[in-house]
């Protein structure tokens, strides 16, 4: 029996989710265009502007950083700038808050505008990924956040399109970005003293995080390829919830007694 996520849509609902998907695509495209046509101020200019703004300077930086996470702007550059502007401790705290805020906004945009369309796709692979993320969302988000090479913007929107729970996404983001944030903030805070031990420790930490998390990601990927049933159970290819095996249901057909509806 067909599960609710993949039931046939009415003409009106089909238009609605396609319109929302188009709006999301326009927003993402606009962010990409903005990133390609706008230059971030250099750290020295940014420091002068924040200092001139006084108490509002930190708030302005939070807004700038959160907005930048909606685009492909390199978050590491702003993180380094935060260390230069506010020092290690305050700079890292500002980045964690601003990055999590921006990631949440992107998640909500993708969830409200694109999730409905994704859930209607009759692809077994999507059902497999959704089932895994719904059950292991926290560890999945935590892992990808620990890898600085993963595009921050892409993870934000992709998580919103997936079945990962909002709570798991926010917690995994806030915790997962801490190590890299501290490392890059230290680069900014101690960049004028490249021979100092904090600068060397920051470089070492970033290197270890990147290599270690990348290795863990490869292990997880190999594990999912070797045993797809472990990750998604019945939603794996060939299982009872493999949507490729679901016969089409005519409108108005009643559900079979005893069958799992979702």
N, C-alpha and C positions, 0 to 999 in steps of 0.2 A: 504494500500500500504506500502511496506517495506521502512523504513527510510534508508538513506545512511550509517549510522553507522553499520548496520546489514546486508548489502547486501553480497551476496556470493562472496568470494575472488577467484581470479584466482590462479592457482597452483603456479605461480611465487611469487605473493604477499603473499600467505599463507606461503611459505618458508621464505620470507623476514621477516615477523613479528614474526614467530616462532624462527628464528635465532636471531633476536634482543632480544626477550624475554629470550633466552638461555644465551646470553651475559650478560644481566642484572642479571640473576640468578647467573652466575659465579662471577660477580663483588660483589654482595651482599654476596654470600658465602665466597668469599675471605676476605671481611671485617670482617665477623663473625669469620673466622679462625684466622685472625690477632689479633682480640680482645682476643681470647681464648689463644693465644700462646705468647702474648707480654704484658709485665707489664709496666704501666706508671711509670715514675720516681717519687719518693716521693717528697712532696712539698719542703723540705729543699734542696734536690739536684737540683730540678728544679729552685729554687730561685737563687742558686749559678750559675747555667748555664746561666740563663737570665742576671744576673748581669755581668758575665764575657763577655757576648756578646755585652754589651753596648747598643748603639742605635738600633742595630739589634735584640736585645733580645725580644722586644715587637712584632716585625714582625714575628720572629720565633715562638712565642707563638700563634699568630693568625693563622699561617699555621698549627701548631700542633692541635689547637682546631678545626679548620675547617675540617681538615682531620679526626679527631676523630669522628665528627658528622656523617661521612659516615659508621661508624662501631657501634657496641653496647657498646663501651666504655662509662662508666658512666659520662655524661656531668657535673653532679653536682660536681664531684671530681675536675675536671679542673676549674670549676667556683669558688669553694672555694680556689683553688690554685691561681687563678687570684687575688682574694682579698688579699691574703698573699703577692703576688709579687708586685702588683701595688697600693694597697690601694683601698678604696671603690669606689670613683668616677671613676678613670681611669680604675680600674679593671672591673667595670660593663660595661663601654663603650667598652672596648676591647672584652668582652664576647658577648655583643649584636652584635657587628660587625662581629666577627669571627663565631658565631653560625648562624647568618643569611646568611653569605657567604657559609658556609658548607651546610646549609639547601637548599640553592639555587642550588648548584652543584648537590646534590642528587635529587632534584626535576627535574632538566634538564635531568639527566641520565634516570630517570624513565619515564619522558614524551617522550623523544626521542626513547627509547628502548622498553618501555612496554605499552604505552598508545594505540598504534594501535591495539595490541592484545586484550586489555580489551574492546575497543569500538566495537569489532566484536562479543563479547559474546551475545547470545540471551537470556539473563536472565532479567526478569522484575525487580528484586531487584536491579541489577546494574543500569538499566535505571532510577529507582526511586532515587537512591543515586546520580547519576550523575546530574539529573535535579535539585535536591536540592542544590548540591554543586555549580553548575553553577550560580544559582540565589542568594544563600546565602553563598558564599565561604568565604567572609571576616569574618563574624561572626562565621562561623564554625571553621575556622583555629584559630581565636582568642580564641575561647573557649578551644580547645584542647591544645593550647600552654599555657593557664593559668593553666592547670592541670599538675604539675610536674611529676605525676606518669605515664603519657603516655610516652612510649619510644620515645625519640626524633628521632632516626633513622627511626623507623617504620612510624611515621607521615610524615617524609620527603619523603620517597619513595611512600607511599600510596597517598599523595597529587599529586605527579607527575602522578600516574596512573589514577587519577580521572579527572573530568572535571573542577575542580576549576581553576579559572583564575590565571595566574602568578602574576599579580599585587595584587590581593587579598591575595594570598599566602604569598608574601613577606611582605606586610604591616601587615597582621595578625601575622606573625611570629615575626617581629621586635618589634611590640608593645606588643604582648602577652607574650613574654619571659622576659619583663622588670621586673615585680614584683618579680618573682622567682630569676632572676639574681641578683637583688639588695640584696635580702635576703641571698642567698648563698654566694655572694661576701662579705657581711658584716660578715658572719661567719668566713671567712678566714681573713678578715682585723682585726677583733677584737677577734679572737679565743684565743689569749693569755690572754684575759681579760674576761672570761666567766661570771663574775659578773657585767660587765659594762652594762649600759643601751642600747648602740647600739647592743650588742650581744643579749640581751634579746628581743629587738625590732625585730631583724632579725628572731629569732626563732618564735616569735609570728606571724610575717608577713607570714612566710612560712606555719605555721599551718593554719592560716585563709584562705590563698590562696587555699591551698589544699582542705580544707573542703568546702569552699564556691564554688569553681569551680566544685568540684565533685558533689555537690548538684545541681548546674545548669545543669551539663551534664545529670544527672538522670532525671531532669525535662524535658529537651529537648528530651531525649529518650522516656519517657512516652508520651510526646505530639505527637511525630512522630508515635508511635504505636497506639494511640487513633484516630489520624486523618491523615492518610497517604496522602490523597488528598491535605491537606493544604501544605505539604512539597513539593510535586512533581506534583500536578495537574494531567494532562492527563497521565503522565508517571506512575502513581500509578497502582497497580494491579487492573485489571478490566477496566482501562481507555482506551481511544482510542489509546494511544501509548503503551499499554501493549504489549511487543513484543511477548508474548506467544499467542496473538490473531492474529498476523500477518501471513497471508498465504504466503507460499514460492513463490518467484517471479522467473520466468524463465529468463535466460539471454536474454537481448535484448528487454524485454517487456517495452513498453513506460509507463510513469507515467500517472495515471488517472488525468484528468483535475480537478482542484479545490481541490486536496488532498494536505495536508501539507507534504512537503518532508523533513522536519527536523527542 
